[in-house]
């Protein structure tokens, strides 16, 4: 797996473009206003303090078999270990915040709450008048996330598997930004993508995490890139972006980040 990841990264570095290679005004703006911006958000100290508390948290969280590798039982892990393994690094959390602001997102859906740190960042992005819906299938993980997020009135946490929760939710509403970080199998990733495309009706931006995490995820990302309703796709190696607006002429981009 490590060798496959290295090969994928070398391919990405070879293919990735800078702003000087881009002619799309939208993607040029994405580079300038989201990828290259290094401004410090006002909440950075609060985020770091939150992460520091979690680093010291030795609460045991049982690991449910919900996604990739679900046939094999998983050992319980401490919150500290989960923070280091599963939670997005601070660089990407800043990126998600800037992307949500740039996209003027007021309604965000997150598939995979985990400890709630990225959910906390999305809540900062939409502000008190916005809405963040986050789905988590592990009850122990959700309980921990609630301790971080109960103060945020704009956050709604839904407990259950994506397959159980998503169909009814997507029938009820659409979202400006959707972050998919869970069940990293080809079948599940493609299934959720197809559901989201059908429900969003040409609106919004999708973020897929860990698109090079495994051969299955790389195959799923190729499916997404080739889908006729994924009008713009952006490969940032760890994450992939999908712009669903049919006003865009279908193109794929691979950008340095």
C-alpha positions as a Markdown table, in Angstrom:
| # | Residue | x | y | z |
|---|---|---|---|---|
| 1 | Unk | 0.0 | 0.0 | 0.0 |
| 2 | Unk | 2.9 | 2.4 | 0.8 |
| 3 | Unk | 4.4 | 1.8 | -2.6 |
| 4 | Unk | 1.1 | 2.5 | -4.3 |
| 5 | Unk | 0.7 | 5.7 | -2.3 |
| 6 | Unk | 4.2 | 6.8 | -3.3 |
| 7 | Unk | 3.5 | 6.1 | -7.0 |
| 8 | Unk | 0.3 | 8.0 | -6.8 |
| 9 | Unk | 2.0 | 11.0 | -5.2 |
| 10 | Unk | 4.7 | 11.1 | -7.8 |
| 11 | Unk | 2.1 | 11.0 | -10.5 |
| 12 | Unk | 0.3 | 13.8 | -8.8 |
| 13 | Unk | 3.4 | 16.0 | -8.5 |
| 14 | Unk | 4.1 | 15.4 | -12.2 |
| 15 | Unk | 0.6 | 16.3 | -13.3 |
| 16 | Unk | -0.2 | 19.1 | -10.8 |
| 17 | Unk | -0.4 | 22.7 | -12.2 |
| 18 | Unk | 0.1 | 26.1 | -10.8 |
| 19 | Unk | -1.9 | 29.3 | -11.3 |
| 20 | Unk | 0.2 | 30.1 | -14.4 |
| 21 | Unk | -1.2 | 27.0 | -16.2 |
| 22 | Unk | -4.9 | 27.7 | -15.5 |
| 23 | Unk | -7.3 | 29.6 | -17.8 |
| 24 | Unk | -10.6 | 29.0 | -15.9 |
| 25 | Unk | -11.5 | 32.1 | -13.9 |
| 26 | Unk | -13.2 | 30.0 | -11.3 |
| 27 | Unk | -10.2 | 27.7 | -10.7 |
| 28 | Unk | -7.8 | 30.6 | -10.8 |
| 29 | Unk | -9.9 | 32.3 | -8.1 |
| 30 | Unk | -9.9 | 29.0 | -6.1 |
| 31 | Unk | -6.1 | 29.0 | -6.3 |
| 32 | Unk | -5.6 | 32.6 | -5.4 |
| 33 | Unk | -8.3 | 33.0 | -2.8 |
| 34 | Unk | -8.4 | 29.5 | -1.2 |
| 35 | Unk | -5.2 | 27.5 | -1.9 |
| 36 | Unk | -2.6 | 30.3 | -1.8 |
| 37 | Unk | -4.1 | 32.4 | 1.0 |
| 38 | Unk | -2.2 | 32.1 | 4.3 |
| 39 | Unk | -4.2 | 34.5 | 6.5 |
| 40 | Unk | -4.6 | 33.4 | 10.1 |
| 41 | Unk | -8.3 | 33.0 | 11.1 |
| 42 | Unk | -9.4 | 34.7 | 14.3 |
| 43 | Unk | -10.3 | 31.3 | 15.8 |
| 44 | Unk | -6.9 | 29.6 | 15.3 |
| 45 | Unk | -5.9 | 29.9 | 18.9 |
| 46 | Unk | -9.2 | 28.4 | 20.0 |
| 47 | Unk | -8.8 | 25.5 | 17.5 |
| 48 | Unk | -5.3 | 24.8 | 18.7 |
| 49 | Unk | -6.5 | 24.8 | 22.3 |
| 50 | Unk | -9.2 | 22.4 | 21.4 |
| 51 | Unk | -6.8 | 20.1 | 19.6 |
| 52 | Unk | -4.3 | 20.3 | 22.6 |
| 53 | Unk | -7.1 | 19.2 | 25.0 |
| 54 | Unk | -7.9 | 16.2 | 22.7 |
| 55 | Unk | -4.2 | 15.3 | 22.5 |
| 56 | Unk | -4.3 | 14.7 | 26.3 |
| 57 | Unk | -7.6 | 12.8 | 26.3 |
| 58 | Unk | -7.2 | 9.1 | 27.0 |
| 59 | Unk | -10.9 | 8.3 | 26.8 |
| 60 | Unk | -11.4 | 4.9 | 25.1 |
| 61 | Unk | -13.6 | 5.0 | 22.0 |
| 62 | Unk | -14.7 | 1.6 | 20.7 |
| 63 | Unk | -14.2 | 1.3 | 16.9 |
| 64 | Unk | -17.3 | 0.0 | 15.0 |
| 65 | Unk | -16.8 | -1.8 | 11.7 |
| 66 | Unk | -18.8 | 0.6 | 9.4 |
| 67 | Unk | -16.6 | 1.3 | 6.5 |
| 68 | Unk | -13.4 | 0.1 | 4.7 |
| 69 | Unk | -12.1 | -3.0 | 6.5 |
| 70 | Unk | -15.5 | -3.6 | 8.2 |
| 71 | Unk | -15.2 | -7.4 | 8.0 |
| 72 | Unk | -12.4 | -7.3 | 10.6 |
| 73 | Unk | -12.9 | -6.2 | 14.2 |
| 74 | Unk | -11.0 | -3.1 | 15.2 |
| 75 | Unk | -9.4 | -2.4 | 18.5 |
| 76 | Unk | -10.6 | 0.5 | 20.7 |
| 77 | Unk | -8.5 | 3.6 | 20.6 |
| 78 | Unk | -8.0 | 6.6 | 22.8 |
| 79 | Unk | -9.3 | 10.1 | 21.7 |
| 80 | Unk | -5.7 | 11.1 | 21.5 |
| 81 | Unk | -4.8 | 8.4 | 19.1 |
| 82 | Unk | -7.9 | 9.1 | 17.0 |
| 83 | Unk | -7.0 | 12.8 | 16.8 |
| 84 | Unk | -3.6 | 11.9 | 15.3 |
| 85 | Unk | -4.9 | 9.2 | 13.0 |
| 86 | Unk | -8.3 | 10.3 | 11.8 |
| 87 | Unk | -8.8 | 14.0 | 12.3 |
| 88 | Unk | -7.8 | 16.4 | 9.5 |
| 89 | Unk | -4.5 | 18.3 | 10.0 |
| 90 | Unk | -4.8 | 21.9 | 10.8 |
| 91 | Unk | -3.7 | 22.9 | 7.3 |
| 92 | Unk | -6.7 | 21.2 | 5.8 |
| 93 | Unk | -9.1 | 22.5 | 8.4 |
| 94 | Unk | -8.0 | 26.1 | 7.4 |
| 95 | Unk | -8.5 | 25.1 | 3.7 |
| 96 | Unk | -12.1 | 23.8 | 4.4 |
| 97 | Unk | -12.9 | 27.0 | 6.2 |
| 98 | Unk | -11.6 | 29.2 | 3.3 |
| 99 | Unk | -13.4 | 27.0 | 0.8 |
| 100 | Unk | -16.7 | 27.3 | 2.6 |
| 101 | Unk | -16.3 | 31.1 | 2.8 |
| 102 | Unk | -15.2 | 31.4 | -0.8 |
| 103 | Unk | -18.2 | 29.3 | -1.9 |
| 104 | Unk | -20.5 | 31.5 | 0.3 |
| 105 | Unk | -21.8 | 28.3 | 1.9 |
| 106 | Unk | -24.6 | 28.6 | 4.4 |
| 107 | Unk | -25.6 | 24.9 | 4.5 |
| 108 | Unk | -22.9 | 22.2 | 4.9 |
| 109 | Unk | -23.3 | 18.5 | 5.1 |
| 110 | Unk | -20.5 | 16.3 | 6.6 |
| 111 | Unk | -20.4 | 12.5 | 6.2 |
| 112 | Unk | -18.2 | 11.4 | 9.1 |
| 113 | Unk | -18.3 | 13.6 | 12.3 |
| 114 | Unk | -15.5 | 11.6 | 14.0 |
| 115 | Unk | -14.4 | 13.8 | 17.0 |
| 116 | Unk | -16.2 | 16.9 | 15.7 |
| 117 | Unk | -13.1 | 19.0 | 15.1 |
| 118 | Unk | -13.8 | 19.6 | 11.4 |
| 119 | Unk | -17.5 | 20.0 | 12.2 |
| 120 | Unk | -16.4 | 22.8 | 14.6 |
| 121 | Unk | -14.5 | 24.5 | 11.7 |
| 122 | Unk | -17.5 | 24.3 | 9.4 |
| 123 | Unk | -19.6 | 25.9 | 12.1 |
| 124 | Unk | -17.1 | 28.8 | 12.2 |
| 125 | Unk | -17.4 | 29.1 | 8.5 |
| 126 | Unk | -21.2 | 29.3 | 8.2 |
| 127 | Unk | -21.7 | 31.5 | 11.3 |
| 128 | Unk | -24.7 | 31.6 | 13.6 |
| 129 | Unk | -27.2 | 32.0 | 10.8 |
| 130 | Unk | -25.9 | 29.0 | 8.8 |
| 131 | Unk | -26.5 | 25.3 | 9.2 |
| 132 | Unk | -24.1 | 22.3 | 9.5 |
| 133 | Unk | -25.5 | 18.7 | 9.4 |
| 134 | Unk | -23.0 | 16.0 | 10.4 |
| 135 | Unk | -23.6 | 12.2 | 10.3 |
| 136 | Unk | -21.7 | 9.7 | 12.4 |
| 137 | Unk | -22.3 | 6.0 | 12.8 |
| 138 | Unk | -20.3 | 5.3 | 15.9 |
| 139 | Unk | -22.3 | 6.1 | 19.1 |
| 140 | Unk | -19.2 | 6.5 | 21.3 |
| 141 | Unk | -17.6 | 8.9 | 18.7 |
| 142 | Unk | -20.8 | 10.8 | 18.4 |
| 143 | Unk | -21.1 | 11.2 | 22.2 |
| 144 | Unk | -17.6 | 12.7 | 22.3 |
| 145 | Unk | -18.3 | 15.0 | 19.4 |
| 146 | Unk | -21.5 | 16.3 | 21.2 |
| 147 | Unk | -19.3 | 17.5 | 24.1 |
| 148 | Unk | -17.5 | 19.7 | 21.6 |
| 149 | Unk | -20.4 | 20.9 | 19.6 |
| 150 | Unk | -23.4 | 21.3 | 21.9 |
| 151 | Unk | -22.7 | 25.0 | 22.2 |
| 152 | Unk | -23.2 | 25.5 | 18.4 |
| 153 | Unk | -26.9 | 26.0 | 17.6 |
| 154 | Unk | -26.2 | 25.8 | 13.9 |
| 155 | Unk | -24.9 | 22.2 | 14.2 |
| 156 | Unk | -27.2 | 19.2 | 13.9 |
| 157 | Unk | -25.6 | 15.8 | 14.7 |
| 158 | Unk | -27.3 | 12.8 | 13.2 |
| 159 | Unk | -26.4 | 9.3 | 14.5 |
| 160 | Unk | -26.5 | 6.3 | 12.2 |
| 161 | Unk | -24.9 | 4.9 | 9.1 |
| 162 | Unk | -24.8 | 7.0 | 6.0 |
| 163 | Unk | -26.9 | 4.4 | 4.2 |
| 164 | Unk | -29.6 | 4.8 | 6.8 |
| 165 | Unk | -29.6 | 8.5 | 7.2 |
| 166 | Unk | -28.7 | 10.0 | 3.8 |
| 167 | Unk | -31.7 | 9.0 | 1.7 |
| 168 | Unk | -34.3 | 10.8 | 3.8 |
| 169 | Unk | -32.0 | 13.7 | 4.5 |
| 170 | Unk | -31.3 | 14.3 | 0.8 |
| 171 | Unk | -35.0 | 14.2 | 0.0 |
| 172 | Unk | -35.6 | 17.0 | 2.5 |
| 173 | Unk | -32.9 | 19.5 | 1.6 |
| 174 | Unk | -29.9 | 20.5 | -0.5 |
| 175 | Unk | -26.5 | 21.8 | 0.6 |
| 176 | Unk | -24.0 | 24.3 | -0.7 |
| 177 | Unk | -21.0 | 22.2 | 0.4 |
| 178 | Unk | -20.8 | 18.5 | 1.2 |
| 179 | Unk | -17.8 | 16.8 | 2.8 |
| 180 | Unk | -17.5 | 13.0 | 2.5 |
| 181 | Unk | -15.0 | 11.4 | 4.9 |
| 182 | Unk | -16.0 | 7.8 | 5.7 |
| 183 | Unk | -16.6 | 4.3 | 4.4 |
| 184 | Unk | -13.6 | 4.4 | 2.0 |
| 185 | Unk | -14.6 | 1.6 | -0.3 |
| 186 | Unk | -15.2 | 1.9 | -4.0 |
| 187 | Unk | -18.8 | 0.8 | -3.9 |
| 188 | Unk | -19.8 | 3.1 | -1.0 |
| 189 | Unk | -18.0 | 6.1 | -2.4 |
| 190 | Unk | -19.6 | 5.7 | -5.8 |
| 191 | Unk | -23.0 | 5.1 | -4.2 |
| 192 | Unk | -22.9 | 8.2 | -2.1 |
| 193 | Unk | -21.6 | 10.3 | -5.0 |
| 194 | Unk | -24.5 | 9.1 | -7.2 |
| 195 | Unk | -27.0 | 9.9 | -4.5 |
| 196 | Unk | -25.6 | 13.4 | -4.0 |
| 197 | Unk | -25.5 | 14.2 | -7.7 |
| 198 | Unk | -29.2 | 13.1 | -8.1 |
| 199 | Unk | -30.3 | 15.1 | -5.0 |
| 200 | Unk | -28.3 | 18.3 | -5.5 |
| 201 | Unk | -29.7 | 19.0 | -9.0 |
| 202 | Unk | -26.7 | 20.8 | -10.3 |
| 203 | Unk | -25.9 | 22.8 | -7.2 |
| 204 | Unk | -23.0 | 22.8 | -4.7 |
| 205 | Unk | -19.5 | 21.6 | -4.3 |
| 206 | Unk | -18.5 | 18.1 | -3.0 |
| 207 | Unk | -15.3 | 17.4 | -1.1 |
| 208 | Unk | -14.0 | 13.8 | -1.1 |
| 209 | Unk | -11.4 | 13.0 | 1.4 |
| 210 | Unk | -8.6 | 10.4 | 1.0 |
| 211 | Unk | -8.9 | 10.0 | -2.7 |
| 212 | Unk | -5.5 | 8.3 | -2.8 |
| 213 | Unk | -5.9 | 6.4 | 0.4 |
| 214 | Unk | -6.2 | 3.0 | -1.4 |
| 215 | Unk | -6.5 | 1.5 | -4.8 |
| 216 | Unk | -10.3 | 1.4 | -4.3 |
| 217 | Unk | -10.4 | 5.1 | -3.5 |
| 218 | Unk | -8.3 | 5.9 | -6.6 |
| 219 | Unk | -10.7 | 3.9 | -8.7 |
| 220 | Unk | -13.7 | 5.7 | -7.1 |
| 221 | Unk | -12.1 | 9.1 | -7.9 |
| 222 | Unk | -11.6 | 8.1 | -11.5 |
| 223 | Unk | -15.2 | 7.2 | -11.7 |
| 224 | Unk | -16.1 | 10.6 | -10.3 |
| 225 | Unk | -13.8 | 12.4 | -12.6 |
| 226 | Unk | -15.3 | 10.7 | -15.6 |
| 227 | Unk | -19.0 | 11.2 | -14.5 |
| 228 | Unk | -20.8 | 13.5 | -17.0 |
| 229 | Unk | -22.3 | 15.5 | -14.1 |
| 230 | Unk | -19.0 | 16.2 | -12.3 |
| 231 | Unk | -18.5 | 19.3 | -14.4 |
| 232 | Unk | -15.3 | 20.5 | -12.7 |
| 233 | Unk | -13.1 | 18.1 | -10.7 |
| 234 | Unk | -10.0 | 19.2 | -8.8 |
| 235 | Unk | -7.4 | 16.8 | -7.6 |
| 236 | Unk | -5.4 | 18.1 | -4.6 |
| 237 | Unk | -4.0 | 14.6 | -3.9 |
| 238 | Unk | -5.5 | 14.1 | -0.4 |
| 239 | Unk | -8.8 | 15.6 | -1.3 |
| 240 | Unk | -10.8 | 16.0 | -4.5 |
| 241 | Unk | -13.3 | 18.7 | -5.2 |
| 242 | Unk | -16.4 | 18.3 | -7.5 |
| 243 | Unk | -18.3 | 21.3 | -8.9 |
| 244 | Unk | -21.8 | 20.3 | -9.9 |
| 245 | Unk | -23.0 | 23.4 | -11.8 |
| 246 | Unk | -24.0 | 22.5 | -15.3 |
| 247 | Unk | -23.0 | 26.0 | -16.4 |
| 248 | Unk | -19.4 | 24.8 | -16.3 |
| 249 | Unk | -17.8 | 23.1 | -19.3 |
| 250 | Unk | -16.6 | 19.7 | -18.2 |
| 251 | Unk | -12.9 | 19.8 | -17.2 |
| 252 | Unk | -10.5 | 18.0 | -14.7 |
| 253 | Unk | -7.8 | 19.9 | -12.9 |
| 254 | Unk | -4.8 | 18.7 | -10.9 |
| 255 | Unk | -3.5 | 21.5 | -8.7 |
| 256 | Unk | -0.5 | 22.0 | -6.5 |
| 257 | Unk | -1.4 | 22.3 | -2.8 |
